Amino acid sequence: MELWNLYDKDRVLTKETMVRGDEMKKDTYHLVVHVVIINSENQMLIQQRQWDKIGAPGLWDITVGGSVLAGETSQEGASREISEELGIELDLNQRPHLSVTFDHGYDDIYIVNQEVELDSLKIPNDEVLDTKWASIDEIYEMIDNKSFINYRKSLIQLLFDMRYSYGGKND
């Protein structure tokens, strides 16, 4: 059983929790995290989701994503998710590069510049079938042929663009 903290419309933590899979109460939201790893060749580490996943089975996705558990901070949830899904230990003592709202929550996105040897990853596992490095053009092609989760291409571009900075301005 996965327990989530609930937030209000202003992203203020409430004293309420919910069990994953239960219906969200009106005007409540939960926190999701994504970690994007980009290497020195300007390629993103992407993962193929297992075929039995409820959402987007078998599709390719950005490096890691998942819900933050009750009692965790955004950073703790992101570190746990990358450990669970890929076996990578990261100490994410940083702010998210982006926070995006969606219908039932908030999505914190962390961007990490790091080299990762694919052979060192602990896959396949319950969540991840495969991993590979992909350029932005390869990800766009995968979005077009529907083998990648249908993210907006502008979001993928933004992830690559923000890999060395925070905010919307060029430094």
C-alpha positions in Angstrom: 0.0 0.0 0.0 1.4 3.3 -1.1 0.4 6.4 1.1 0.6 9.9 -0.3 0.5 13.3 1.4 -2.1 15.7 0.1 -1.6 19.3 -0.7 -4.0 22.2 -1.3 -4.3 24.3 -4.5 -1.4 26.5 -3.3 0.8 23.5 -2.7 0.5 23.8 1.0 0.8 20.4 2.7 -2.4 19.4 4.5 -2.7 17.0 7.3 -4.5 14.5 5.0 -3.1 11.5 3.3 -4.6 9.1 0.7 -3.9 5.6 -0.5 -2.7 5.3 -4.1 -5.5 4.1 -6.3 -8.2 5.7 -4.2 -10.2 8.5 -5.7 -8.7 12.0 -5.1 -10.8 14.3 -2.9 -12.0 17.5 -4.5 -9.4 20.3 -4.3 -6.6 18.0 -3.2 -3.3 17.3 -5.0 -0.3 14.9 -4.6 3.3 15.3 -5.4 5.1 13.5 -8.3 8.8 13.7 -9.1 10.9 13.1 -12.3 14.6 12.8 -12.6 16.2 13.5 -15.9 19.8 12.4 -16.4 21.7 13.9 -19.4 25.3 12.8 -20.3 28.2 14.8 -21.8 27.1 13.8 -25.3 23.8 15.6 -24.8 21.8 12.4 -24.6 19.0 11.6 -22.0 19.0 8.4 -20.2 15.5 7.0 -21.0 13.7 3.9 -19.7 11.2 1.5 -21.1 8.3 0.8 -18.7 7.4 -2.8 -17.9 4.4 -4.1 -19.9 2.3 -4.6 -16.7 2.5 -1.0 -15.6 -1.0 0.6 -15.3 0.0 3.8 -17.1 1.8 3.7 -20.4 2.8 0.1 -20.4 5.8 -0.7 -22.6 6.4 2.9 -23.6 9.7 4.7 -23.3 9.9 7.5 -20.7 12.3 10.0 -19.3 14.9 8.7 -16.9 12.7 8.2 -13.7 9.3 9.2 -12.4 7.0 8.4 -9.5 4.9 9.6 -6.6 6.4 11.0 -3.4 5.4 8.9 -0.4 3.8 10.4 2.8 6.5 11.8 5.0 9.0 12.3 2.2 10.3 15.6 0.7 10.4 16.0 -3.0 14.2 15.4 -3.0 13.8 12.3 -0.9 11.1 10.9 -3.2 13.2 11.6 -6.3 16.3 9.9 -4.7 14.2 6.9 -3.7 12.6 6.6 -7.1 15.9 6.6 -9.0 17.3 4.0 -6.6 14.2 1.8 -6.9 13.9 2.0 -10.7 17.6 2.0 -11.8 19.7 1.2 -8.7 21.5 4.6 -8.9 22.2 6.3 -5.6 21.9 10.1 -5.9 21.8 12.7 -3.2 19.5 15.3 -4.6 20.3 18.2 -2.4 19.1 20.7 -5.0 15.9 22.4 -6.0 13.9 21.0 -8.8 14.6 22.7 -12.1 10.9 22.8 -13.0 7.6 22.4 -11.1 4.6 21.7 -13.3 1.0 21.5 -12.2 -1.4 18.9 -13.5 -5.0 18.0 -12.8 -4.4 16.2 -9.6 -0.9 17.4 -8.5 2.4 18.9 -8.8 5.3 17.5 -10.7 8.9 18.4 -9.6 11.5 17.7 -12.3 15.2 17.4 -11.4 17.9 17.5 -14.1 21.2 15.8 -13.4 24.3 16.0 -15.6 26.0 12.7 -15.1 27.6 9.8 -16.9 26.0 6.4 -16.2 27.2 3.1 -17.5 24.1 1.2 -18.7 25.6 -2.1 -17.6 25.7 -0.8 -14.0 21.9 -0.3 -13.8 19.8 -2.8 -12.0 17.4 -3.7 -14.8 15.2 -5.3 -15.8 13.1 -5.0 -12.6 9.4 -4.7 -11.6 9.1 -1.3 -13.1 11.8 -0.9 -15.8 12.2 -3.3 -18.8 15.2 -1.5 -20.5 17.2 1.7 -20.7 19.3 3.5 -23.3 20.8 6.9 -24.1 18.8 9.0 -26.6 19.3 12.3 -28.3 16.6 14.9 -28.4 15.9 14.0 -32.1 15.6 10.3 -31.3 13.2 11.1 -28.5 11.1 13.3 -30.9 11.0 10.4 -33.4 9.9 8.0 -30.6 7.1 10.5 -29.6 6.0 10.6 -33.3 5.9 6.9 -33.6 4.1 6.5 -30.3 6.8 4.4 -28.6 7.5 7.2 -26.1 5.1 8.8 -23.6 3.3 11.6 -25.4 5.1 14.5 -23.8 5.0 17.9 -25.5 8.2 18.2 -27.6 8.6 21.6 -26.1 8.9 20.1 -22.6 11.6 17.7 -23.9 13.4 20.7 -25.4 13.1 22.6 -22.2 14.6 19.7 -20.2 17.7 19.7 -22.5 17.9 23.6 -22.5 17.7 23.8 -18.7 20.4 21.2 -17.9 22.9 23.8 -16.6 20.6 26.5 -15.2 17.4 27.4 -13.3 14.7 29.8 -14.6 13.7 31.0 -18.0 16.5 33.4 -18.7 19.7 32.8 -20.5 22.7 33.6 -18.3 
